Amino acid sequence: MVPILEDLETMARHAGKFLRAGYNPRPGSASRFEVNYKGPIDLVTDIDLQSETYLLNEINRRFPGHRIISEENGLTEGDADDLWLVDPLDGTINFAYGIPIFCVSLAFVRAGQVQLGVVYDPLRDECYTGERGKGSWLNGELLKVGSAQELSRSLLVTGFPYNIRTAADTNLGHYTDFSLRSMGVRRLGSAALDLCYVAAGRFDGYWEISINAWDIAAGILIAEEAGAIVTKVDGDPHVLTAPPSIVAANQVIHPQILKLLNNRPASSSA
């Protein structure tokens, strides 16, 4: 048994209720959640865990025998041809600090290809959905990437690795390069929403040097179905194979981003 898009949307919206209920725009006041550290700058809250527990239970109940990879629980063994990639709270640092930019990301992969994807922003009630070969939508309205033709007139978005203090390539050099050659570069703190905003034309392009598959799987499909070209930073179209990296933009801006990324050595400085 395989899911349909409505299955993913129902689950993502319900998981979003945990995020909305736990969110505190004034985290210095009475806390509604507990925060723990997985690394020096990598957080997890009990809201992540509540959302993930719900999603794993629902997937196992509705689609027994499927394999699941989720951010906090890791691998749940099952049929490798039917795979779920689950991020129960993408943008945990934003969530913990009361910054209203975070989401639930849920993707279904069959035979190695993402078939269905949903990204749900519970504070804005924005539900991005995508189905292979059929399109992508924001709350039911068809999405289409922006029409920028020049990097110099493009608004971009990026992210930085959690191991930025020790990484060989911190992305800071690339950030400088693109800041000098575009209209600007934003850092929202949610890779899933970065991709959805490219799909919606809110950004003209997105790149990230080091990223996890569960962060981007749903967003990749949503962006591609809106007309984006999505590859690794070296142009490899198999984005979810290790080690994942990503560039997403329309057909004109994508090669311009790739050219700039690959014309400088990996560096921690400008």
Stockholm file with secondary structure:
# STOCKHOLM 1.0

chainA/1-270         MVPILEDLETMARHAGKFLRAGYNPRPGSASRFEVNYKGPIDLVTDIDLQSETYLLNEINRRFPGHRIISEENGLTEGDADDLWLVDPLDGTINFAYGIPIFCVSLAFVRAGQVQLGVVYDPLRDECYTGERGKGSWLNGELLKVGSAQELSRSLLVTGFPYNIRTAADTNLGHYTDFSLRSMGVRRLGSAALDLCYVAAGRFDGYWEISINAWDIAAGILIAEEAGAIVTKVDGDPHVLTAPPSIVAANQVIHPQILKLLNNRPASSSA
#=GR chainA/1-270 SS CCCCHHHHHHHHHHHHHHHHHHCCSCTTSSCSSCEEEEETTEEEEHHHHHHHHHHHHHHHHHSTTEEEEETTTEEECCEEEEEEEEEEEECHHHHHTTCSCCEEEEEEEETTEEEEEEEEETTTTEEEEEETTTEEEETTEECCCCCCCCGGGCEEEECCCTTTTTCSCCSHHHHHHHHHHSSEEECCSCHHHHHHHHHTTSCSEEEESSCCHHHHHHHHHHHHHTTCEEECTTSCSCTTSSSCCEEEECTTHHHHHHHHHTTSCCCSCC
#=GC SS_cons         CCCCHHHHHHHHHHHHHHHHHHCCSCTTSSCSSCEEEEETTEEEEHHHHHHHHHHHHHHHHHSTTEEEEETTTEEECCEEEEEEEEEEEECHHHHHTTCSCCEEEEEEEETTEEEEEEEEETTTTEEEEEETTTEEEETTEECCCCCCCCGGGCEEEECCCTTTTTCSCCSHHHHHHHHHHSSEEECCSCHHHHHHHHHTTSCSEEEESSCCHHHHHHHHHHHHHTTCEEECTTSCSCTTSSSCCEEEECTTHHHHHHHHHTTSCCCSCC
//
